[in-house]
């Protein structure tokens, strides 16, 4: 199957588990290139962005960190053929929808209109990529629906909370003090603040559900092994 066909099937929620297991170096490189380009497009007009963000390297680093996080979170569930490389390839290949961020709407519309459009772009891309993560985990791990929801939301919520504490304090202060210099990205910042609040509330609940899910999963595996051994003895 060609690279373009693979990416199309992935982005349209049609890729199979067997096809995911066939990810190779070419998929890895394509995913990194897509992540890099999308990363540069996301911050090309943001004067407050750092060098890593302007160069697209921040997004590349992010997919490595997010993939490691998801790989480690799923690890205790003892999923067959679960590997960091597969997770990394999938996560990086989901970066292509973020190209929407590179559309220079502020050059063709008023600040107010561009503000609203960037907010909708953020919601579209975030929802799309979250849906892809849910699809990937459900299709590959074959865990219960409750566990899939927990595993999908945990890394996202934790990363949002941590990024808010480390990098987004300037935005929070600006909103608390009143916005005196509107920018085309103000709606995106508002959405990020809302997501941060929701994430802070959900995080402890997700940790509890995560522990319960691992315990139930291991109990199920143990019972299946006992039943299998009993059948072999009889």
Secondary structure by P-SEA (a helix, b strand, c coil): ccaaaaaaaaaaccccaaaaaaccaaaaaaaaaaaaaaaaaacccccccccccccaaaaaaaaaaaaaaaaaaacccccccccaaaaaaaaaaaccccccccccccccccaaaaaaaaaaaaaaaaaaaaaaaaaaaaacccccaaaaaaaaaaaaaaaaaaaaacccaaaaaaaaacccccccaaaaaaaaaaaaaaaaaaaaaaaaaaaaaaaaaaaaaaaaaaaaaaaaac
